[in-house]
Amino acid sequence: MSEQNWLRRLSKSQNDKWIGGVCGGLGVYTPLPSWIWRVMFCVAFLFFGTGLLIYIFLWIFMPKETPKEKS
């Protein structure tokens, strides 16, 4: 999969979310599961709050996941 396609399809998860669905969405479109993304944001939060700032930025600018039609 090319990087351009991955970035265009990146969206917040509607199923795997605790707060905003950012980590769930990252878990779907990257090889890392969502719990690892959550841990990384928490660890980054300990370093001057950068994890929180990045999470809020992604929460605002990542599009919502479009519902998939059932066949």
C-alpha positions in Angstrom: 0.0 0.0 0.0 1.4 3.4 -0.9 1.8 6.1 1.7 -0.6 8.4 -0.2 -3.4 5.9 -0.1 -2.8 5.2 3.6 -2.9 8.9 4.5 -6.1 9.5 2.5 -7.9 6.7 4.2 -6.8 7.5 7.7 -9.9 8.2 9.8 -11.1 8.1 13.4 -12.6 4.7 14.4 -16.2 4.5 15.4 -15.9 1.0 17.0 -12.5 1.1 18.8 -12.6 4.3 20.7 -12.2 5.5 24.3 -12.3 9.3 23.8 -12.2 10.4 20.2 -11.3 7.3 18.2 -7.9 8.6 17.1 -5.9 5.6 18.5 -8.4 3.2 17.1 -8.1 4.7 13.7 -4.4 4.7 13.8 -4.6 1.0 14.9 -6.6 0.1 11.9 -4.4 1.8 9.3 -0.9 1.0 10.8 0.7 -2.3 11.8 0.5 -1.3 15.5 -2.6 -2.1 17.5 -4.6 0.7 19.1 -3.5 -0.1 22.6 0.1 0.6 21.7 -0.9 3.9 20.2 -2.7 4.7 23.5 0.4 3.8 25.5 2.6 6.0 23.2 0.3 9.0 23.6 0.3 8.5 27.4 4.1 8.3 27.5 4.4 11.3 25.3 2.0 13.2 27.6 4.6 12.8 30.4 7.1 14.8 28.2 5.8 18.3 28.5 2.2 17.4 27.4 3.2 16.7 23.8 1.1 13.6 23.6 -2.0 15.5 24.6 -1.3 18.3 22.0 -0.8 15.8 19.2 -3.9 13.8 20.2 -6.1 16.9 20.2 -4.6 18.0 16.9 -5.4 14.6 15.4 -8.9 14.6 17.0 -9.7 17.9 15.3 -8.3 17.2 11.9 -8.8 13.4 11.3 -12.0 12.8 9.5 -14.7 10.5 10.9 -14.9 7.0 9.6 -17.6 6.6 7.0 -20.1 3.8 7.8 -19.7 0.8 5.6 -22.8 -0.5 3.9 -23.8 -4.1 4.6 -24.2 -6.4 1.6 
